[in-house]
Amino acid sequence: MAQLGYGITNNKLKELGAELAQTLGIKSNAKPLSNCWLTGFLQRWKEYVSSVKSSALETNRAKSAIPVEVDRYFENLKMVIKENGLSDKPNSYTILT
């Protein structure tokens, strides 16, 4: 999703880090990593990864969403679902409409 311009939350990054650590045998459980780990990770990889805080979308801006952009979002979403083999696993993802 990042290649398509969509970021992930800090919590999701910690979850992914924990999953990778468990897969590599570095960590024995899949609990999310700490905020200290996140800070260190972002410092070590600052050339490649950054953390930005999202801002609330104004009501007027949301109401005036360009249909072409909305369509592009859902096309990108379909592509990501297909690439990751999630189309037959609806319990693996949540889509809010």
C-alpha positions as CSV (number, residue, x, y, z in Angstrom):
1,M,0.0,0.0,0.0
2,A,2.9,2.3,0.7
3,Q,3.9,2.2,-3.0
4,L,0.4,3.5,-3.8
5,G,0.7,6.4,-1.4
6,Y,-1.0,5.0,1.7
7,G,0.9,4.9,4.9
8,I,0.5,2.5,7.9
9,T,0.0,3.4,11.5
10,N,2.8,3.2,14.1
11,N,0.9,0.4,15.8
12,K,0.7,-1.6,12.6
13,L,4.4,-1.0,12.0
14,K,5.1,-2.4,15.5
15,E,2.8,-5.4,14.8
16,L,4.6,-6.1,11.5
17,G,8.0,-5.8,13.3
18,A,6.9,-8.3,15.9
19,E,5.6,-10.8,13.3
20,L,9.0,-10.5,11.4
21,A,10.9,-11.0,14.7
22,Q,8.9,-14.1,15.5
23,T,9.3,-15.5,12.0
24,L,13.1,-15.0,12.2
25,G,13.1,-16.6,15.7
26,I,14.3,-13.4,17.4
27,K,11.1,-13.1,19.5
28,S,9.0,-15.9,20.9
29,N,5.5,-14.3,20.7
30,A,3.7,-12.0,18.2
31,K,2.9,-9.2,20.7
32,P,3.4,-5.7,19.3
33,L,6.8,-4.2,20.0
34,S,7.2,-1.2,22.4
35,N,7.3,2.5,21.5
36,C,11.0,2.5,22.4
37,W,11.5,-0.1,19.6
38,L,9.5,2.0,17.2
39,T,11.6,5.1,18.0
40,G,14.9,3.1,17.5
41,F,13.6,1.6,14.3
42,L,12.6,5.0,12.8
43,Q,16.0,6.4,13.8
44,R,18.0,3.5,12.3
45,W,16.0,3.7,9.0
46,K,15.3,7.4,8.8
47,E,16.5,7.5,5.2
48,Y,13.8,5.1,4.1
49,V,11.0,5.3,6.7
50,S,9.3,8.3,8.3
51,S,6.4,8.7,10.7
52,V,3.9,11.4,10.1
53,K,0.8,12.2,12.0
54,S,-2.4,12.2,10.0
55,S,-4.8,15.2,10.2
56,A,-8.5,15.1,10.3
57,L,-10.2,15.5,7.0
58,E,-12.4,18.5,6.8
59,T,-16.1,17.8,6.2
60,N,-16.3,20.1,3.1
61,R,-13.2,18.5,1.7
62,A,-14.6,15.0,2.3
63,K,-17.9,15.9,0.6
64,S,-16.1,17.2,-2.4
65,A,-14.0,14.1,-3.0
66,I,-13.3,13.7,-6.7
67,P,-15.1,10.6,-8.0
68,V,-12.0,9.7,-10.2
69,E,-9.8,9.6,-7.0
70,V,-12.4,7.5,-5.2
71,D,-12.5,5.1,-8.1
72,R,-8.7,5.0,-8.2
73,Y,-8.6,4.2,-4.5
74,F,-10.9,1.2,-4.9
75,E,-9.0,0.0,-8.0
76,N,-5.8,0.1,-6.0
77,L,-7.5,-1.7,-3.1
78,K,-8.7,-4.5,-5.5
79,M,-5.2,-4.8,-6.9
80,V,-3.7,-5.2,-3.4
81,I,-6.3,-7.7,-2.4
82,K,-5.7,-9.7,-5.5
83,E,-1.9,-9.5,-5.2
84,N,-2.0,-10.8,-1.6
85,G,-4.5,-13.5,-2.3
86,L,-7.1,-12.1,0.0
87,S,-10.1,-12.2,-2.2
88,D,-11.2,-15.6,-0.8
89,K,-10.3,-14.6,2.8
90,P,-12.8,-11.9,3.9
91,N,-11.9,-12.5,7.5
92,S,-8.3,-11.3,6.9
93,Y,-9.2,-7.7,6.1
94,T,-11.8,-5.1,7.0
95,I,-13.1,-2.5,4.5
96,L,-15.1,0.4,5.8
97,T,-17.6,1.9,3.3
